[in-house]
């Protein structure tokens, strides 16, 4: 269907608008410090809450997508996101912004992002990796463009006018959502209350033993499928699931774990596996640091007499988008181990951050921004590594737990760095600690055999 390319373009734009407005918070961070006279640690909570809430919106977004179409969810999320940013322009203090910009804008952005991803899975099957790659690159492109836009808007209209204009731009999320219609058959099936998939969906067949499906297994599978809302067809030998239902089943995995003892055993098996904890704590330490430059780099540059903070944010965004593509291509074309490539990238990530206090001029700060963004793109491999190390059957649970750890890391990292800079009146110690955390994350990975 040619219309799927329209959906891909809209998904790209939605993610660019959402993450561009949230990831360019570093430009506004400098203005908020001067406006409210608060500490760096306190002010950093605004961006941290926004980014962390975006990551933790999976369960809510899943519930909404189970009840409504992607089109409806994106339109509603775009409206909330726009209103949240516009209302932030009237903020009277940090607490106000933590709620309006952090919770409301971050939450609406997270739900819109999930719906934009799900919409691609409805239209793309064999070309799904390409579609997901193009769609996810909107994150970096958005950060790149909005870094410049925020600077121009702040210079001409102050930070309040900038938020007002950025909020207005988010109305384009609504426009894109209106164009993102679901495949006709899926839409008709949802209206009819069925779960029949579009023609591109595969059929799932139960494994048989000596030509028969064991009755105990049938009972277990039937119970789990009924819990997750999946409808069995053709007896017990075949089941079909729409893309929405697959996403819902994955995102509601924790509910299933609580409802069936066998699934609980599976959870215990994952949690008792040392490899899981190695990945979890390594990922958590990394995400303590990953959002830090987006918040603090413009302020650090300003303290050094460099006023091109928005340019640095744009460099972070575009190099991150390039990094995601490059690391994926390297592993695919050359058949390299994704885990080994990720470990090497993680080490370089930590080293570059440890050396960042030596960057005191625009050119050296630019080198750091480009290297940090590019190496952060290696985290696209984390969509593959858990399945390779722990098995496909455990991926949903493992990745869900890791996302929760990432969200907590994003919540805590920037405020902690801001607090350290308040105490030392310098960002040097903060970035030394950030680099050390990244190196520790890399060293943890060596506990698993390469």
C-alpha positions as CSV (number, residue, x, y, z in Angstrom):
1,X,0.0,0.0,0.0
2,X,1.4,3.4,-1.0
3,X,-0.4,5.0,1.9
4,X,2.0,3.4,4.3
5,X,4.7,5.9,3.2
6,X,2.4,8.7,4.3
7,X,2.1,7.0,7.7
8,X,5.9,6.7,7.9
9,X,6.4,10.3,7.1
10,X,3.8,11.3,9.7
11,X,5.4,9.1,12.3
12,X,8.8,10.7,11.6
13,X,7.3,14.2,12.0
14,X,5.5,13.3,15.2
15,X,8.6,11.9,16.9
16,X,10.7,14.9,15.7
17,X,8.1,17.3,17.2
18,X,7.8,15.5,20.5
19,X,11.4,14.8,21.2
20,X,12.6,18.0,19.7
21,X,10.6,20.1,22.1
22,X,11.7,18.0,25.1
23,X,15.3,17.3,24.3
24,X,16.1,21.0,23.6
25,X,15.3,21.8,27.2
26,X,18.9,22.8,27.8
27,X,18.4,26.1,26.0
28,X,15.5,26.9,28.3
29,X,17.3,25.6,31.3
30,X,19.7,28.6,31.1
31,X,16.8,31.0,30.9
32,X,15.0,29.4,33.9
33,X,18.1,29.7,36.1
34,X,18.1,33.5,35.5
35,X,14.4,33.9,35.7
36,X,13.7,32.0,39.0
37,X,17.0,32.3,40.7
38,X,16.9,28.6,41.7
39,X,19.8,26.2,42.0
40,X,21.0,24.1,39.1
41,X,19.9,20.9,40.8
42,X,16.4,22.2,41.4
43,X,16.0,23.5,37.8
44,X,17.3,20.3,36.3
45,X,14.3,18.4,37.7
46,X,12.1,20.0,34.9
47,X,13.9,18.3,32.0
48,X,14.5,15.1,34.0
49,X,10.9,14.7,34.8
50,X,9.9,15.3,31.2
51,X,12.3,12.8,29.8
52,X,11.7,10.2,32.5
53,X,8.0,10.4,32.2
54,X,8.2,10.0,28.4
55,X,10.1,6.7,29.0
56,X,7.6,5.4,31.6
57,X,4.4,6.1,29.6
58,X,4.4,2.6,28.0
59,X,1.7,1.0,30.2
60,X,-0.7,3.9,29.9
61,X,-0.1,4.2,26.2
62,X,-0.7,0.5,25.8
63,X,-4.0,0.7,27.6
64,X,-5.1,3.6,25.5
65,X,-4.1,1.9,22.2
66,X,-6.1,-1.1,23.2
67,X,-9.2,1.0,23.5
68,X,-8.7,3.6,20.8
69,X,-7.0,3.8,17.4
70,X,-3.5,5.2,16.9
71,X,-5.0,8.1,15.1
72,X,-7.2,9.0,18.0
73,X,-4.4,8.6,20.6
74,X,-2.0,10.8,18.6
75,X,-4.6,13.5,18.0
76,X,-5.5,13.6,21.7
77,X,-1.8,13.4,22.8
78,X,-0.9,16.2,20.4
79,X,-3.7,18.4,21.9
80,X,-2.5,17.8,25.5
81,X,1.1,18.3,24.5
82,X,0.3,21.6,22.9
83,X,-1.7,22.9,25.8
84,X,0.9,21.7,28.3
85,X,3.7,23.7,26.6
86,X,1.5,26.7,26.1
87,X,0.5,26.7,29.7
88,X,4.2,26.4,30.7
89,X,4.7,29.8,29.2
90,X,2.7,31.3,32.0
91,X,4.8,29.4,34.7
92,X,5.4,31.3,38.0
93,X,8.0,28.9,39.3
94,X,9.9,25.6,39.0
95,X,7.1,23.6,40.6
96,X,4.7,24.8,38.0
97,X,7.0,23.8,35.2
98,X,7.7,20.3,36.8
99,X,4.0,19.6,36.4
100,X,3.1,21.4,33.1
101,X,6.4,20.8,31.2
102,X,7.6,17.7,33.1
103,X,4.6,15.5,33.8
104,X,1.9,16.8,31.3
105,X,4.1,17.5,28.3
106,X,6.4,14.5,29.0
107,X,3.5,12.2,29.5
108,X,1.6,13.3,26.4
109,X,4.8,13.1,24.3
110,X,5.5,9.5,25.6
111,X,2.0,8.3,24.6
112,X,2.2,10.0,21.2
113,X,5.6,8.4,20.6
114,X,4.3,4.9,21.4
115,X,1.3,5.4,19.1
116,X,3.6,6.6,16.3
117,X,5.7,3.4,16.6
118,X,2.7,1.1,16.7
119,X,1.2,2.7,13.6
120,X,4.3,1.7,11.6
121,X,4.0,-1.9,12.7
122,X,0.4,-2.0,11.3
123,X,1.6,-1.0,7.8
124,X,5.1,-2.5,7.6
125,X,5.9,-6.2,7.8
126,X,9.0,-7.3,5.8
127,X,10.3,-3.7,5.7
128,X,9.6,-3.1,9.3
129,X,13.3,-2.6,10.4
130,X,13.7,0.1,7.7
131,X,10.5,1.8,8.8
132,X,11.5,1.7,12.5
133,X,14.9,3.0,11.7
134,X,13.6,5.9,9.6
135,X,10.9,6.7,12.2
136,X,13.4,6.7,15.2
137,X,15.7,9.0,13.3
138,X,13.1,11.7,13.8
139,X,14.2,11.9,17.5
140,X,17.7,13.1,16.5
141,X,16.5,15.3,13.7
142,X,13.9,16.9,16.1
143,X,16.6,17.7,18.7
144,X,18.8,19.2,15.9
145,X,16.1,21.5,14.5
146,X,14.6,22.5,17.8
147,X,18.0,23.5,19.2
148,X,18.1,26.2,16.6
149,X,14.5,27.1,16.9
150,X,14.6,27.5,20.7
151,X,17.6,29.9,20.4
152,X,15.9,32.1,17.8
153,X,12.6,32.1,19.7
154,X,14.2,33.0,23.0
155,X,16.3,35.8,21.5
156,X,13.2,37.4,19.9
157,X,10.4,36.5,22.2
158,X,12.0,35.4,25.6
159,X,11.6,31.9,26.9
160,X,7.9,32.4,27.6
161,X,7.3,33.3,24.0
162,X,9.4,30.4,22.9
163,X,7.3,27.9,24.8
164,X,4.1,29.6,23.4
165,X,5.4,29.1,19.8
166,X,6.7,25.6,20.4
167,X,3.4,24.7,21.9
168,X,1.7,26.0,18.7
169,X,4.0,23.9,16.6
170,X,2.9,20.8,18.4
171,X,-0.5,21.3,16.8
172,X,1.1,19.7,13.8
173,X,1.1,16.4,15.8
174,X,-2.7,16.6,15.6
175,X,-2.5,17.2,11.8
176,X,-0.2,14.2,11.4
177,X,-2.4,12.1,13.6
178,X,-5.4,12.8,11.4
179,X,-3.5,11.5,8.4
180,X,-2.4,8.3,10.2
181,X,-5.4,6.1,9.4
182,X,-5.3,2.4,10.2
183,X,-5.5,-0.2,7.5
184,X,-9.1,-0.4,6.5
185,X,-9.7,-4.0,7.5
186,X,-8.2,-3.5,10.9
187,X,-10.3,-0.5,11.5
188,X,-13.5,-2.3,10.4
189,X,-12.6,-5.3,12.6
190,X,-12.1,-3.0,15.7
191,X,-15.4,-1.4,15.1
192,X,-17.0,-4.9,14.8
193,X,-15.3,-5.9,18.1
194,X,-13.2,-8.6,16.5
195,X,-9.5,-9.2,16.6
196,X,-9.0,-10.4,13.0
197,X,-5.7,-9.0,11.6
198,X,-5.0,-7.2,8.4
199,X,-3.9,-9.5,5.5
200,X,-0.2,-9.0,6.2
201,X,-0.3,-10.6,9.6
202,X,1.1,-14.1,10.1
203,X,-0.8,-16.9,11.6
204,X,0.5,-18.4,14.8
205,X,0.3,-22.2,15.1
206,X,0.6,-24.1,18.3
207,X,3.5,-26.6,18.5
208,X,2.4,-30.2,18.5
209,X,3.7,-33.3,20.2
210,X,3.1,-36.5,18.2
211,X,0.5,-34.7,16.1
212,X,-1.5,-33.5,19.2
213,X,-1.3,-30.4,21.4
214,X,-1.0,-31.5,25.0
215,X,-4.1,-30.8,26.9
216,X,-2.3,-29.2,29.8
217,X,-0.5,-26.9,27.5
218,X,-3.7,-26.0,25.7
219,X,-5.3,-25.1,29.0
220,X,-2.4,-22.9,30.0
221,X,-2.1,-21.2,26.6
222,X,-5.9,-20.7,26.5
223,X,-5.9,-19.1,29.9
224,X,-3.0,-16.8,29.1
225,X,-4.5,-15.7,25.8
226,X,-7.9,-15.1,27.4
227,X,-6.2,-13.0,30.1
228,X,-4.5,-10.9,27.4
229,X,-7.6,-10.6,25.3
230,X,-6.4,-12.7,22.4
231,X,-9.2,-14.6,20.6
232,X,-8.6,-18.2,19.6
233,X,-9.8,-19.3,16.2
234,X,-9.9,-22.8,14.5
235,X,-10.0,-24.6,17.8
236,X,-6.7,-24.7,19.7
237,X,-4.5,-25.2,16.7
238,X,-4.3,-21.7,15.4
239,X,-4.6,-18.1,16.8
240,X,-4.5,-14.8,15.1
241,X,-3.6,-11.5,16.7
242,X,-3.8,-8.0,15.4
243,X,-0.7,-5.8,15.7
244,X,-2.5,-3.7,18.4
245,X,-3.1,-6.9,20.3
246,X,0.5,-8.0,20.1
247,X,1.7,-4.7,21.4
248,X,-0.9,-4.8,24.2
249,X,0.1,-8.3,25.2
250,X,3.7,-7.3,25.4
251,X,3.1,-4.1,27.3
252,X,0.8,-5.8,29.8
253,X,3.2,-8.6,30.3
254,X,3.6,-7.7,34.0
255,X,-0.1,-8.2,34.5
256,X,0.1,-11.7,33.0
257,X,3.1,-12.5,35.3
258,X,0.9,-11.8,38.3
259,X,-2.0,-13.9,37.1
260,X,-0.5,-17.2,36.2
261,X,2.0,-19.3,38.3
262,X,3.9,-20.6,35.3
263,X,4.5,-17.1,34.1
264,X,5.7,-16.2,37.6
265,X,8.2,-19.1,37.3
266,X,9.4,-17.5,34.1
267,X,9.9,-14.2,35.9
268,X,11.9,-16.0,38.7
269,X,14.1,-17.6,36.0
270,X,14.9,-14.2,34.5
271,X,15.5,-12.5,37.8
272,X,17.8,-15.3,39.0
273,X,19.9,-15.0,35.8
274,X,23.1,-13.0,36.5
275,X,23.2,-11.8,32.9
276,X,19.9,-9.9,33.4
277,X,21.3,-8.0,36.4
278,X,24.5,-7.2,34.5
279,X,22.4,-5.7,31.7
280,X,20.0,-3.9,34.0
281,X,22.6,-2.2,36.2
282,X,24.8,-1.3,33.2
283,X,21.8,0.2,31.5
284,X,20.8,2.1,34.6
285,X,24.3,3.6,35.1
286,X,24.4,4.7,31.5
287,X,21.0,6.5,31.6
288,X,22.1,8.3,34.7
289,X,24.4,10.2,32.3
290,X,22.8,10.1,28.8
291,X,20.4,13.0,29.3
292,X,22.8,15.1,31.3
293,X,24.4,17.0,28.3
294,X,20.9,17.9,26.9
295,X,20.2,19.7,30.1
296,X,23.6,21.0,31.3
297,X,25.9,21.4,28.3
298,X,24.5,24.9,27.3
299,X,24.9,26.2,30.8
300,X,28.4,24.8,31.1
301,X,29.3,26.4,27.8
302,X,27.9,29.7,29.0
303,X,30.1,29.5,32.1
304,X,33.1,29.1,29.8
305,X,32.1,32.2,27.8
306,X,30.7,30.1,24.9
307,X,27.2,31.3,23.9
308,X,26.4,28.7,21.2
309,X,24.6,26.3,23.6
310,X,21.8,25.7,21.2
311,X,24.3,24.7,18.5
312,X,25.7,22.1,20.8
313,X,22.2,20.7,21.5
314,X,21.6,20.5,17.7
315,X,25.0,18.6,17.3
316,X,23.9,16.1,20.0
317,X,20.7,15.4,18.2
318,X,22.0,15.0,14.7
319,X,25.0,12.9,15.7
320,X,22.7,10.6,17.7
321,X,20.5,10.0,14.7
322,X,23.6,9.2,12.6
323,X,25.0,7.0,15.3
324,X,21.9,4.8,15.4
325,X,22.1,4.2,11.7
326,X,25.8,3.6,11.6
327,X,26.0,1.1,14.5
328,X,23.0,-0.9,13.0
329,X,24.6,-0.9,9.5
330,X,28.0,-2.0,10.9
331,X,26.6,-5.0,12.8
332,X,24.4,-6.0,9.9
333,X,26.8,-5.7,6.9
334,X,29.9,-7.1,8.7
335,X,28.2,-9.7,10.8
336,X,29.7,-8.3,14.0
337,X,28.6,-9.2,17.5
338,X,26.2,-6.6,18.7
339,X,27.3,-7.2,22.3
340,X,31.0,-6.7,21.5
341,X,30.3,-3.6,19.4
342,X,28.2,-2.2,22.2
343,X,30.9,-2.8,24.8
344,X,33.5,-1.0,22.7
345,X,31.2,1.9,22.1
346,X,30.4,2.1,25.8
347,X,34.1,2.3,26.7
348,X,34.6,5.1,24.2
349,X,31.4,6.7,25.6
350,X,32.9,6.8,29.1
351,X,36.3,8.0,27.9
352,X,34.9,10.9,25.9
353,X,32.8,12.1,28.8
354,X,35.8,11.8,31.2
355,X,37.8,14.0,28.9
356,X,35.0,16.6,28.4
357,X,36.1,18.9,31.2
358,X,39.2,19.6,29.0
359,X,36.9,21.1,26.4
360,X,36.8,24.8,27.1
361,X,36.3,26.3,23.6
362,X,33.5,26.1,21.0
363,X,35.5,23.7,18.8
364,X,36.4,21.3,21.6
365,X,32.8,21.4,23.0
366,X,31.5,20.7,19.5
367,X,33.8,17.6,19.3
368,X,32.5,16.4,22.6
369,X,28.8,17.0,21.6
370,X,29.3,15.1,18.3
371,X,31.1,12.2,19.9
372,X,28.7,11.9,22.8
373,X,25.7,12.0,20.5
374,X,27.2,9.5,18.0
375,X,28.2,7.0,20.7
376,X,24.8,7.3,22.4
377,X,23.4,6.0,19.2
378,X,24.9,2.6,20.1
379,X,22.0,2.2,22.5
380,X,19.9,1.3,19.5
381,X,21.6,-2.1,19.8
382,X,19.9,-2.6,23.2
383,X,16.8,-3.6,21.2
384,X,18.7,-6.7,20.1
385,X,21.1,-7.6,22.9
386,X,18.6,-8.8,25.6
387,X,17.0,-11.2,23.1
388,X,20.4,-12.6,22.1
389,X,21.7,-13.1,25.6
390,X,18.6,-14.1,27.4
391,X,16.4,-15.5,24.7
392,X,13.5,-14.2,22.6
393,X,10.9,-15.6,25.0
394,X,12.3,-13.4,27.8
395,X,12.7,-10.2,25.7
396,X,9.4,-8.5,26.6
397,X,10.0,-8.9,30.4
398,X,13.7,-8.0,30.3
399,X,13.3,-5.0,28.1
400,X,10.3,-3.7,30.1
401,X,12.4,-3.9,33.3
402,X,15.3,-2.2,31.6
403,X,13.0,0.7,30.4
404,X,11.9,1.2,34.0
405,X,15.6,1.4,35.1
406,X,16.3,3.9,32.3
407,X,13.4,6.1,33.4
408,X,14.7,6.2,37.0
409,X,18.2,7.0,35.7
410,X,16.9,9.9,33.6
411,X,14.9,11.2,36.6
412,X,18.0,11.2,38.9
413,X,21.0,12.0,36.7
414,X,20.6,15.6,35.7
415,X,19.4,16.9,39.1
416,X,22.4,15.1,40.7
417,X,24.8,16.7,38.3
418,X,23.1,20.1,38.9
419,X,23.5,19.7,42.6
420,X,27.2,18.8,42.3
421,X,27.8,21.9,40.1
422,X,26.0,24.0,42.7
423,X,28.3,22.7,45.4
424,X,31.6,23.1,43.4
425,X,30.5,26.0,41.2
426,X,31.8,24.1,38.3
427,X,30.7,21.3,36.0
428,X,34.1,19.6,35.9
429,X,33.5,17.3,38.8
430,X,30.0,16.5,37.6
431,X,31.2,15.3,34.2
432,X,34.1,13.3,35.8
433,X,31.4,11.5,37.8
434,X,29.3,11.0,34.7
435,X,32.2,9.6,32.7
436,X,33.1,7.3,35.6
437,X,29.5,6.0,35.7
438,X,29.7,5.2,32.0
439,X,33.0,3.3,32.4
440,X,31.5,1.4,35.3
441,X,28.6,0.5,33.0
442,X,31.1,-0.8,30.5
443,X,33.1,-2.8,33.1
444,X,29.9,-4.5,34.3
445,X,29.4,-5.9,30.8
446,X,32.8,-7.6,31.1
447,X,31.2,-9.8,33.8
448,X,29.4,-11.6,30.9
449,X,31.7,-13.6,28.7
450,X,32.4,-11.8,25.4
